[in-house]
Amino acid sequence: MKQFMESIVDMGLEQQMAVWSAQDAEYLEDSRETEELEMKYEALDLTKEKRRLINDYIACMHSRDERFAELSYMAGICEAFMLFWKLGIGKEIF
């Protein structure tokens, strides 16, 4: 665990996320499927109005999911702080 935490601190969270996502089988499979579905979607014979509606729907889902990920991250940080507090770690800082 110590080595894991040190690698995150040394590398930085953003770089670590890139490493994790490049190695996560589920993420990689979802990415591959997303590319396939996007190509199929682009090949559909849709009117501009229908394509715009679908694009707006997809963008809204992306925006919602990104926000949920941010909220989940913030909740995790808060939970870590609460754990530190309960363990008496860093009380002098807070």
Phi, psi and omega in degrees: 000318181300317180296320178300311180295320179297321179294324178294314181295315182294317185277328186094144186298319183297316178293321179296321177299322178297319179295312181300313183294328179288342183250351185275116184300318181294316179297316180297319179295316178298321179296317179297314179296322179298317178297316178299313181293325178296318178296319178294320179297314181297332181280348180294144178270088183245150173290161178301322181296315180293318179297319179296318178299313180295318178299319178296319178298313179297316180298321179295318178296318178299314181299315179298315181293322177296318179295320178297321177297318178298315180296322177296319178298313180296322178296321178296319178296315178299319179296321178296317178298318179297321178296314177302316181299312181296329179275357179079018180266123175078017180299330180291337179279322183269000000 
